[in-house]
Amino acid sequence: MKCSIKDCSGECETSEITHTVRYHGQVVVIDHVPAEVCSVCGDVLLSPETVRHIEQLLSTADRPAREVPLYEYA
């Protein structure tokens, strides 16, 4: 699939990414998320099914699989 970014000549390839989102004031990192990633500009596209799965995971998960340190840029 061709990249959706204007003037980008890249092709999207199926890959797994690490997705970071802020949920209820907390930073949540989700590993191994399936996505389409442009080989040139790196634009990331998530399918509607993947987005729904992430939303379900966030709303029903009791505890994370792991915890990671969070550093402030200040």
C-alpha positions in Angstrom: 0.0 0.0 0.0 1.3 3.5 -0.9 2.0 5.9 1.9 -0.8 8.3 2.6 1.5 11.3 3.3 1.4 13.8 0.4 4.5 13.7 -1.8 5.9 10.6 0.0 7.0 7.9 -2.4 7.2 5.2 0.2 5.3 2.0 0.5 3.7 0.8 3.8 4.9 -2.5 5.2 3.3 -4.6 7.9 5.3 -4.4 11.1 5.0 -4.4 14.8 5.5 -1.1 16.7 5.7 0.1 20.3 2.6 2.3 20.8 2.7 5.0 23.6 -0.5 6.7 24.7 -1.6 8.8 27.7 -4.6 7.2 29.4 -6.3 8.7 32.4 -3.2 10.8 33.1 -0.8 7.9 32.9 1.7 7.1 30.2 1.0 3.6 28.8 3.3 1.7 26.5 1.9 -1.2 24.4 4.5 -3.4 22.7 4.1 -5.6 19.6 1.2 -3.6 18.1 0.5 -4.5 14.4 0.7 -1.5 12.1 1.5 -0.4 8.6 4.7 1.6 8.6 6.0 3.7 5.6 9.4 2.6 4.5 10.5 6.2 3.7 8.9 8.6 6.1 8.0 6.2 9.0 4.3 7.2 9.1 2.3 4.7 11.1 -1.2 3.5 10.3 -3.3 1.4 12.7 -6.3 -0.6 11.5 -9.7 0.1 13.1 -9.6 -3.4 14.6 -6.2 -2.7 16.2 -7.5 0.6 17.6 -10.5 -1.1 19.1 -8.3 -3.8 20.6 -6.1 -1.2 22.2 -9.1 0.7 23.6 -10.5 -2.6 25.0 -7.1 -3.5 26.5 -6.8 -0.1 28.2 -10.4 -0.2 29.6 -10.2 -3.7 31.0 -6.6 -4.4 31.9 -5.9 -4.9 35.6 -2.2 -4.6 35.7 0.5 -4.0 33.1 2.8 -6.9 32.1 5.8 -4.8 33.1 6.6 -1.4 34.5 9.2 1.0 33.0 10.9 4.1 34.2 9.5 7.5 33.1 11.9 10.4 32.8 10.9 14.1 32.6 12.6 16.2 30.0 12.8 19.3 32.2 
